[in-house]
Amino acid sequence: MGQQESAATSLADTVREGIGAALAQVDADLARRYPGDPGTRQPVHTVYVPGDVVTAGTLRSWGDQALAALDEHAPDAGALAAVLGIPDALAVDVHDRVRAKLTREPVEDLRIDFEDGYGPRPDAEEDEAAARAAALVAAAYREGTAAPCMGIRMKCMEAAVRDRGIRTLDIFLTGLMEAGGLPDGLVLTLPKVTYAEQVTAMVRLLEAFEEARGLERGRIGFEIQIETTQSILGSDGRATVARMIEAAEGRATSLHYGTFDYSASCGVSAAHQSLDHPVADHAKAVMQVAAAGTGVRLSDGSTNVLPVGPTEQVHAAWRLHHGLVRRSLARGYYQGWDMHPAHLPTRYAAVYAFYREGLEQAAARLAAYVAKAGGDVMDEPATAKALSGYLLRGLDCGAVDTAEVARLTGLTRADLDALAGRPAATV
């Protein structure tokens, strides 16, 4: 009496144990291949600047040029809202946050370009530019003026430029090591990948550098740029991008879609090459499914329509860019490329409006989920994960504040990380 009786069962323990043993390898494989979100901050954009153009003042210059464009073409909250269609209730807050961002941290991710934006140069010239890039990046981190993420895009692994790309990467990484070591925000981009074997070659290259410099194995990761048809669908009909993630052996940090190279490789005419073209949507959908759960993040590409010239022309370019950024965000692409300083106002306006307009609803749903309260929506753990991820992204980019999220949800940053399935945040 007082002892709980065991529920009746029919299967022997050996059945359960046998199934566990049979699936042990599957369990290990799932844990290795799908570790989930890394818990680090993802930048909302990447800015590419050619290796011969970048200077110690590039980040500040982009911010100043962006502020000047805002002052000239949308000098107040009402003007910016009218151009972009931002709701009146959000106009002042978004405008003020955009100006503050452009003043405080105009660029979240800088990639010094030694590929298409740089082109072929004499070896001595590229050697000098690569060494200079390392010195600039090292100094920026040392002096506290760096963007959260900084690095280079090397030339690809195709035969014609392979040796040059390897040498540039070696000079850049060696320069960083000589200047004090690799910064935490270091990002490397491998472009024009067509075969998984090229990713494997990048892994072997980084392993050799780590061994040569006494670094921990796996210390250096890299982005894979998806800008060829072969990177989406191989000659055997298989989804190549998934094989590339596997070939990276845990070093792949993100997949970046290359709008114009990919569109051109599909035969799309120049006038119709865009982030919202059907070939782009197909490629990005394949990338999204391949990367899901792996911890590899996604970045959309860019528009080549620049916000320059008379105000009417700038406004048209701003509306296009703002709409494309909003479209990407809604489709789960939380990062993209920006080609010109005047793209920054609409990048941040789109991002901030996206997170602020859904803040109260997302917070209320998450609070109700945690409290197991009722409501007009019945959310599941997967939705709670998405809701907390939404709030975390808003916090990371400055769209929302810690205090208001805590007030609306009753949750701390650590609580949000746990609900999102992230490890402890590294911001």
C-alpha positions in Angstrom: 0.0 0.0 0.0 1.3 3.5 -0.8 3.6 2.0 -3.6 2.8 3.0 -7.2 2.2 -0.1 -9.3 4.2 -0.4 -12.5 2.2 0.0 -15.8 1.8 -3.2 -17.7 4.0 -3.8 -20.7 4.5 -6.6 -23.2 8.0 -6.0 -24.6 11.2 -7.2 -22.9 13.9 -4.7 -22.1 16.1 -6.4 -24.7 13.9 -5.1 -27.4 14.4 -1.5 -26.4 18.1 -2.0 -25.8 18.4 -3.6 -29.2 16.7 -0.7 -31.0 19.0 1.7 -29.1 22.1 -0.2 -30.2 20.8 -0.4 -33.8 20.3 3.4 -33.9 23.4 4.5 -32.0 25.2 5.4 -35.2 22.2 7.3 -36.5 22.1 9.2 -33.2 25.8 10.1 -33.5 25.4 11.1 -37.1 22.4 13.4 -36.4 24.4 15.1 -33.6 27.4 15.6 -35.9 25.6 16.8 -38.9 22.8 18.9 -37.3 24.3 20.6 -34.2 21.8 23.5 -34.5 22.4 27.3 -34.3 26.0 28.2 -33.1 24.6 30.9 -30.8 26.8 33.7 -32.2 25.6 36.9 -33.6 24.9 36.9 -37.4 25.5 40.2 -39.2 22.5 41.6 -41.1 24.7 42.3 -44.1 28.1 42.0 -45.7 29.9 45.0 -47.3 32.5 44.2 -50.0 35.3 46.6 -50.6 38.2 45.9 -53.1 41.6 45.2 -51.6 43.2 48.2 -53.2 40.5 50.6 -52.0 40.0 49.7 -48.4 41.6 52.0 -45.8 41.6 52.4 -42.0 38.8 54.9 -42.5 36.6 52.8 -44.7 34.0 51.8 -42.1 33.6 55.4 -40.9 33.5 56.7 -44.4 30.6 54.3 -45.3 28.7 55.5 -42.3 29.3 59.2 -43.1 28.3 58.7 -46.7 25.1 56.9 -45.6 24.2 59.6 -43.2 24.8 62.3 -45.9 22.5 60.4 -48.2 19.9 60.2 -45.5 20.1 63.9 -44.8 19.9 64.8 -48.4 17.1 62.5 -49.6 15.1 61.7 -46.4 16.0 64.3 -43.8 13.4 63.3 -41.2 11.3 60.4 -40.1 8.3 61.3 -42.1 10.2 61.6 -45.3 11.9 58.2 -44.9 8.6 56.6 -44.0 6.9 58.1 -47.0 9.6 56.8 -49.4 9.7 53.3 -48.0 6.1 52.8 -46.8 7.0 52.4 -43.1 3.9 52.7 -40.9 3.5 56.0 -39.1 3.6 54.3 -35.7 7.1 53.0 -36.4 8.5 55.9 -38.4 10.2 57.9 -35.7 11.6 54.9 -33.9 13.0 53.3 -37.1 14.5 56.6 -38.3 16.2 57.4 -35.0 17.6 53.9 -34.7 18.9 54.0 -38.3 20.7 57.2 -37.6 22.1 55.9 -34.4 23.3 52.7 -36.1 25.0 54.6 -38.9 26.8 56.7 -36.3 27.8 53.9 -34.0 28.3 50.8 -36.1 27.5 51.4 -39.8 29.0 48.1 -41.1 28.4 44.8 -39.4 30.5 42.7 -41.7 33.4 43.9 -44.0 34.8 41.6 -46.6 38.0 42.9 -48.3 37.7 41.6 -51.8 40.5 40.0 -53.8 38.2 38.3 -56.3 35.8 40.0 -58.8 35.9 43.3 -57.1 39.7 43.3 -57.3 40.5 41.4 -60.4 43.9 40.1 -61.8 46.9 42.1 -60.7 50.7 41.6 -60.8 51.7 39.2 -58.0 53.8 41.8 -56.2 50.8 44.2 -56.1 48.4 41.6 -54.7 51.0 40.5 -52.2 51.3 44.0 -50.9 47.5 44.5 -50.8 47.0 41.2 -48.9 49.7 42.2 -46.3 48.1 45.6 -46.0 44.7 44.1 -45.5 46.0 42.0 -42.6 47.6 45.1 -41.0 44.4 47.1 -41.4 42.2 44.3 -39.9 44.6 43.7 -37.0 44.8 47.4 -36.2 41.0 47.8 -36.3 40.5 45.0 -33.7 43.4 46.3 -31.6 42.1 49.8 -31.6 38.4 48.9 -31.1 37.3 50.3 -34.5 36.6 47.0 -36.2 33.3 45.8 -37.5 31.9 42.8 -35.6 33.0 40.6 -38.5 35.9 41.3 -40.9 38.0 39.2 -43.4 38.8 38.6 -47.0 37.3 37.0 -50.1 40.1 35.2 -51.9 40.2 34.0 -55.5 38.5 30.6 -56.1 39.9 27.1 -56.3 39.7 26.9 -60.1 43.1 26.1 -61.8 43.6 29.5 -63.4 43.6 31.5 -60.1 44.1 28.8 -57.5 47.7 29.4 -56.6 47.1 33.2 -56.4 44.2 32.7 -54.1 46.1 30.4 -51.8 49.1 32.8 -51.6 46.8 35.8 -50.8 45.1 33.8 -48.1 48.5 32.7 -46.7 49.8 36.3 -46.7 46.7 37.6 -45.0 46.5 35.0 -42.3 50.2 35.1 -41.7 50.0 38.9 -41.3 47.3 38.5 -38.7 49.3 36.0 -36.8 52.4 38.2 -36.8 50.2 41.1 -35.6 49.0 39.2 -32.6 46.8 36.4 -33.7 43.5 35.7 -35.4 40.6 37.9 -34.3 37.4 36.3 -33.1 35.4 38.1 -35.8 37.6 36.7 -38.7 35.6 35.6 -41.7 37.0 34.1 -44.9 35.0 33.6 -48.1 35.6 31.0 -50.8 33.9 32.0 -54.0 32.7 30.2 -57.2 32.7 26.8 -55.7 31.6 24.1 -58.2 32.7 20.8 -56.7 32.7 19.5 -53.1 36.4 18.6 -53.7 37.2 22.3 -53.8 35.7 22.7 -50.3 37.8 19.7 -49.2 40.9 21.5 -50.6 40.1 24.6 -48.6 39.8 22.4 -45.5 43.2 20.8 -46.1 44.7 24.3 -46.7 43.4 25.6 -43.4 44.5 22.5 -41.6 48.0 23.0 -43.0 48.1 26.6 -41.8 46.8 25.7 -38.3 49.5 23.1 -38.0 52.2 25.5 -39.3 51.2 28.2 -36.8 50.4 25.9 -33.8 46.7 26.7 -33.9 43.9 24.5 -32.6 42.6 22.2 -35.3 39.4 23.6 -36.7 40.1 27.2 -35.5 39.5 28.7 -38.9 36.1 28.5 -40.6 35.0 29.9 -44.0 32.0 30.8 -46.0 31.0 29.0 -49.2 29.7 31.3 -52.0 27.0 29.7 -54.0 27.2 31.4 -57.4 27.4 28.5 -60.0 24.7 26.1 -61.1 27.0 23.2 -60.2 26.9 24.3 -56.6 23.2 23.7 -56.5 22.8 20.6 -58.8 25.6 18.3 -59.8 26.0 16.4 -63.0 24.6 13.3 -61.3 21.4 15.1 -60.3 22.3 15.4 -56.6 22.0 18.5 -54.5 25.7 19.6 -54.5 25.4 22.2 -51.8 24.6 19.6 -49.2 27.7 17.7 -50.2 29.8 20.9 -49.8 28.6 21.4 -46.3 29.6 17.8 -45.5 33.0 18.3 -47.2 33.7 21.4 -45.0 34.0 19.0 -42.0 32.4 21.5 -39.6 34.3 24.5 -40.9 31.5 26.0 -43.1 30.1 29.1 -41.3 27.6 30.2 -43.9 26.4 30.0 -47.5 26.3 33.2 -49.5 24.2 33.5 -52.6 25.9 35.3 -55.6 23.1 37.0 -57.5 24.7 37.9 -60.7 27.2 35.0 -61.3 24.4 32.5 -60.6 21.8 34.2 -62.7 24.3 34.5 -65.6 25.2 30.9 -65.3 21.5 30.1 -65.7 21.3 32.2 -68.9 19.2 35.0 -67.3 19.8 38.3 -69.2 21.4 41.1 -67.4 18.2 43.2 -67.2 16.4 40.5 -65.3 19.1 39.3 -62.9 17.7 40.0 -59.4 17.3 38.5 -55.9 13.6 37.8 -56.7 14.0 36.0 -60.0 12.7 32.4 -60.0 16.2 31.0 -60.5 17.3 32.8 -57.4 14.4 31.6 -55.4 15.1 28.0 -56.4 18.8 28.2 -55.6 18.1 29.8 -52.2 15.4 27.3 -51.3 17.9 24.4 -52.0 20.5 26.2 -49.9 18.0 26.7 -47.1 17.0 23.1 -46.9 20.6 21.9 -47.1 21.7 24.2 -44.3 18.8 23.7 -42.0 19.9 22.4 -38.6 23.6 22.3 -39.5 24.6 25.6 -37.9 25.6 26.9 -41.3 23.9 30.3 -41.9 22.5 31.8 -45.0 23.1 35.1 -46.8 21.2 36.5 -49.7 23.0 38.5 -52.4 22.7 42.1 -53.5 21.1 44.5 -55.9 23.3 46.4 -58.4 20.9 49.3 -58.6 22.7 52.0 -56.7 21.0 54.9 -54.8 22.9 57.7 -56.6 21.9 60.7 -58.6 18.9 63.0 -58.2 16.5 62.4 -55.3 13.8 60.8 -57.4 16.3 58.2 -58.7 17.7 57.6 -55.1 14.1 57.1 -53.8 13.4 54.5 -56.6 16.6 52.6 -55.7 15.8 52.8 -52.0 12.3 51.4 -52.5 13.7 48.5 -54.6 16.4 47.7 -52.0 14.1 48.0 -49.1 11.5 45.7 -50.7 14.2 43.1 -51.5 15.6 43.1 -48.0 12.1 42.8 -46.6 11.4 39.9 -48.9 14.6 38.1 -47.9 13.8 38.5 -44.2 10.3 37.1 -44.6 11.9 34.1 -46.4 14.3 33.4 -43.6 17.4 35.0 -45.1 18.6 37.3 -42.4 21.7 38.6 -44.1 22.5 40.1 -47.5 25.2 42.0 -49.4 25.3 45.8 -49.7 27.1 47.3 -52.6 27.1 51.1 -51.8 27.1 53.3 -48.7 23.7 54.7 -49.6 22.3 51.1 -49.3 22.9 51.2 -45.6 19.9 53.4 -44.7 17.4 51.1 -46.4 19.2 48.0 -45.1 18.7 49.1 -41.5 15.3 50.6 -42.1 14.0 47.3 -43.5 15.6 45.2 -40.7 14.5 47.5 -37.9 10.9 47.8 -39.1 10.8 44.0 -39.6 11.7 43.3 -36.0 9.8 46.2 -34.4 6.5 45.6 -36.1 6.3 42.1 -34.9 7.9 42.7 -31.4 4.7 42.9 -29.3 3.0 39.9 -30.9 6.1 37.7 -30.8 6.7 38.6 -27.2 3.1 38.0 -26.2 3.0 34.6 -27.9 6.3 33.6 -26.3 5.3 34.8 -22.8 2.0 32.8 -23.2 3.9 29.7 -24.3 6.2 29.9 -21.3 3.3 30.5 -18.9 1.3 27.7 -20.6 -1.5 30.4 -21.0 -4.2 30.3 -23.5 -4.7 32.7 -26.4 -5.9 32.7 -30.0 -2.8 30.7 -31.2 -1.6 27.4 -29.9 2.1 27.4 -30.2 4.4 24.4 -30.1 8.1 24.1 -29.1 9.3 24.6 -32.7 7.3 27.9 -32.9 8.7 29.0 -29.5 12.1 28.4 -30.9 11.3 30.6 -33.9 9.8 33.3 -31.8 12.8 33.5 -29.4 15.2 33.4 -32.4 13.3 36.4 -33.9 13.7 38.4 -30.7 17.4 37.4 -30.4 18.1 38.6 -33.9 16.3 41.9 -33.2 18.4 42.3 -30.1 21.7 41.6 -31.9 21.2 44.2 -34.6 19.9 46.9 -32.4 16.3 46.8 -33.6 15.0 46.1 -30.1 16.4 46.6 -26.6 17.0 44.1 -23.8 14.8 46.1 -21.4 11.7 46.1 -23.6 12.0 42.5 -24.5 12.3 41.6 -20.8 9.3 43.8 -20.0 7.2 42.3 -22.7 8.2 38.6 -22.1 9.5 38.4 -18.5 12.5 36.6 -20.0 16.2 37.2 -19.9 18.7 36.8 -22.8 19.7 33.4 -21.3 16.0 32.3 -21.3 15.7 33.3 -25.0 18.9 31.4 -25.9 17.6 28.3 -24.1 14.2 28.5 -25.9 15.9 29.0 -29.2 18.1 26.0 -28.7 21.3 28.1 -28.7 24.3 27.7 -26.5 25.2 30.7 -24.3 25.3 33.8 -26.4 28.6 35.3 -27.8 27.7 38.8 -29.0 
